[in-house]
Amino acid sequence: MTSDSAPSRPRTFPSAPPRHPPARNHRAPRAAVRRGRLATAAWGIALHVALAALFAGPLAVEDGLAYLVPAALAVLAPRTFGRAGPRRPAAGWPRPIDAGGGLALVRVAERVDHRGARLPRIVQLACESAGWYVFTVAGSPDLRVASVEGPDLPGWLAATLGAAAAMAGTLLLSRRELPAQAARHRRRGMSVLATAPLAGALAVRAAQHHHAVLLAAWTGVSLLMLLVAILTLVRGQYSWQLPERVHHVDLTDVLAPRHRFSLIVPAREEPILGRTLTQILAGDYPADLLELVVMVSHDEVDRPTRRIAEQIAARHPNVRVIAPEGSRRSKPLSLEDARRHCTGDIVGIVDAESLIAGGLLTYVNTLAQRQADVGIFQGGVQLMNVRAPAREARQPRPAGVGRLRAALRRWDTGTSWWRARNCLEYYIWFMSRLRFQARARFIPLGGNTVFIRRSVLERLGGWDVACLTEDCDLGVRASVAGIRTTVFYHPDLTTREETPESLTKLVVQRTRWMMGFMQVLFKGDWRLLPGARQRLMAAEMLAMPFFQAMAGLLLPVSAVLTLFLAAPTGLVIVFWLPLAASVMTVFSEQAAFREFADAYDLAVGRWDSVRLILSAPFYQLALSIAAVRATARLLRGRLEWEKTSHSGAHHGAGAAAGRFGLEAAS
Amino acid sequence: MTVPDVLDALDETLPRPVAPRPAAWAADRARLLGARVAAGARAHRHSLVLLAVLLGVVAVVHGINFDGWPGRVTDDEGTYAAQAYSMQYWNRIAHYTYWYDHPFGGWLLIAIYTKLTDGFHRAATAVTAARELMFLLHLASCVLLYRLGRLLGLRRFFAGLALLVFSLSPLALWYQRMAFLDNIAVMWLLAAFVCAASPRRSVAAAALAGTFMAFSFWSKETTLLFLPGLYVLLWQHRDPRNWRFVRRNFLGCLIGICGIYILYAAAKNELFEGPGHVSLEWAVRWQLFDRAPSGSVLDTSSDTYNVVRSWLDLDPYLVPAGIVAAVPLLALRRLRVVAALLLLQFGFIFRNGYLPNPYVTAMLPFAALCAAGLLDAALPRRVPEASATAARLPPDGRASAGWLPVVWRGLRRGAVAVAVVGSVVTLAWDWTPKIHTAVTVDASAPSRDATRWFLAHIHDDGTVITDDIAWTDLTIAGRRPLPVWFYKLDLDPEVRGHFPNGWKDVDYLMMGKPPDSVLAEVPIVAEALRHSVVLKSFGNGEIEIRRVLPPGCRPEIPPAHCGP
């Protein structure tokens, strides 16, 4: 059996998580500490001056601006430039395990984490501006943006003075802790005032050279998008990078059932719940080691679902139906409620509309015994309907609906192009991308077919009920806590699902996911990830909605810049490189599509492949729309629950009837 | 703010980070990398030792007198050096209008090298700087050829043999020392082949193979001829589990990077023909169809025949031996691609199109591999001990009745031994004098002397028409007004605009006498030559500095006081 997580020090669950050592509080080697700190400061200044010289010299940036490049970097990475100041012990860090859940909550607003407190960025920016004023005044005339009197020093000396001033400012300010809210606000205000002249000077320069600034900015955006596109491409092919990496699930390796599973089935208006439950219960895992916790709502809308669940619970002693009261229900709330009722040592989540594979629990049981140091097991979820339902199964045009509206609706629900793309997206995500993320030790988990050791769940403090994508959030926090994840994907073990009923619903669903990602991004737990590479990866992944929105803009803006602005040829080529990378992605996705079709014995032909290529820009457009929508909604603060509904196409034709009216729910 | 203030600010109690310090992490990574490199070196220690020895030999033979021999026999060297110069100092792709003769990746690489090493101002001449890069590329090609041989199943001895003949052939010394785009392209091509035959069969290796093939195209477009062979090689080394991805990543990288060339032309609006600008379309059509063919190789008066003749004069053994060896090797799967590519190149000589002089450069590695590969295939492999015992004692216990295989093996061993010894003797006999010439004769002296003489004796601001080798050297030396490349005087309308009076605006000529076929293309230069007197001649007329005398002017009057 192969695993995606590289073996390391074996850690066992359940056990108490490693206690954080007490804050270092030694006063004794004071001189040594001072020397070390002084060295850090000197290193920071030297780095700043060296970078400024590099940009002013070989890279031929204007002298006055060259100083600002390391200054901006120092704001972004204060520790590297020795500007972070002393690491004040963060108040209430590390959090005691029994005080509301370990890593669950971090006060990001005050920039406190395990590495100590640091200044708000705006204050740091003010200090850097102050350093730049010193640099400008002290330097020779060609360094000055405006005509001011000064001692006329050589560039490197002026840069040294400026960096030293900025460093002194940060260190002094970070020494003082401001307990009062008002004082903090006042400091912020002062900082904005201090930054204003620099901002003004830069704005004037930018306006003078707006053509160059525009081109440079768009070059930067293009290069960033190129990087993101290449990373997406490479990570999407992780599973096929080496031939021996492709088949990673060994179905013949089976251990005797030992772990006790608690499967949470959150259900809301799911007429096919009965089918799902029956299917799980008919699996090969022994009933005494299996517990089903069905979460339904207490309200009137959910009465049929509740009745189905209760009927099954009457026949099976290991099925429990829980219907908590409360007006606002959401999936994370249900999961949190259900968690308290779980008794098994592995908690699994199964969506009410999905089909669980027969041998899944046995396989997870084997995996959990083989990999004692892994806390979370993520199975594959696969959308299966690459094509729209056949014509006969479609709804007849209701009376009173116009021809145009009917056509629009048919285009919305009856088309296949986006369904194939959606299925492929899932295949690549679960087969390859998540496996890469598991190995990279940063994984946004899926919300279905995920199995977590209960001890791990308790340690993480459960789900965040305020989050729209509680699954992603849980994965981030688990990664922060250093919990390993194993992702496995095999056609015989995947949970089969269906695409949303219509393109509109897909956009609605994506809007919710993207809002969730942004929520997790702004919540900031990912800042606590131990490795810089992990943090970068987290920032890139969680900011994906912004990149998606940008991708929609990229093509038209590049075209306009190419046609109407006289850009140098080299830059024009750079503008089009992200598009080339996207084309390459679409091209290589064909391989994944063929693999997908082979794995599930789908009868796809050449037309499906061609359609997949042709549909790529339109699908990207739909994602961009969702991203823009998510951003707008987040700005307006509308964090309401948008539930996607399902029609049960993969459960057979019969279930589809009578489900059409439900889409009004979203 | 005083120092104690800062120190106090620095001195605080610290919480210990949860994660290991980044420094420790970096040290771990470095240690891991070091261990991996050490393991790799241990696994390949025999090859590394062999390569070190062979590369030493090769570096000595190729490095000594690399600037002196061959002499400045072709203007192309100067053209590429000049274009690299204009890239480095003028941020332009060529010193005159770039007309899509070749993609500009080749001289971009030269420009990168000269930029990094300050080549143009350090080396004796501009071409010397470009030749330095050729020397380094040759060493890289040698390593890649050895690796490719190993990946294609050649034993170390034969892979090393291939390396030696590839490098020591007088043809190789002649062509690989010169600053030709073919050398750059062949290096990338070999890199692409090595990646395509990678034993790991990873997607990344295929993507790299595509990338290197694209770089090869960017250096010289004619290497696209090898693309089918490369693809077949990749296909031969495929793994069914990820072949779909390997294929698409290979093609994607290849097409994507090659496509930038078309994108470049499109961005400059020079993709299609139009009035008043050069175009990629025209250049491709000219290269493929309109360029005057150099005749049939069977016609003893044709240019093609003379080119092939000159190759055989340099080395009559390696390429013919490779071609002969390639025919039986077609039956051997592992070397089929290499053999087929060599035969394909051989066949292209009979196409009766235009045959460029350095065409043979790309044949050399394949010929070396085929020749050494045939010997490797002929020499029976030593059977591993266990299976040898099994072969000697068949399961039914009877002693092996096969005296025939033993004799056959002995015959093959003998044949290979005879072939190796024979070829070593023959090649040593034929090549040693030529290699001796290559490391001793300084044939480039006339060109260098001419430049020096011109700079020392001519200080007026007369216009000088030069070949491209002198062009770059004079430009680097600061000659103003800039010299003019003689080709462009007639063929570039923009340049001709500066010469309203035709040949009468020309003051000096500095070049060898071009053949009549070239002079027919450049009437103004021919006219200027006719009205000129020789000031100084170098290397028996190999290069001459001439003064153009309009009517009513004498050589002792400076150009400014001459003329109407």
Interface residues (C-beta under 8 A of the other chain):
Chain A: H20 P21 A23 R24 N25 R30 V33 R34 R37 L38 T40 A41 G85 P86 R87 R88 P89 A90 W93 P94 H114 R115 G116 A168 L171 L172 S174 R175 Q237 W240 Q241 L242 P243 E244 V246 H247 L528 P530 G531 A532 T562 T569 V572 I573 W576 A580 A581 V583 M584 F587 S588 Q590 A591 A592 R594 E595
Chain B: M1 D5 V6 L7 D8 A9 L10 D11 E12 T13 L14 P15 R16 P17 V18 A19 P20 P22 W25 R200 R201 S202 V203 A204 D239 R241 N242 R244 F245 R247 R248 N249 L251 G252 C253 G256 G259 I260 L263 Y264 A267 K268
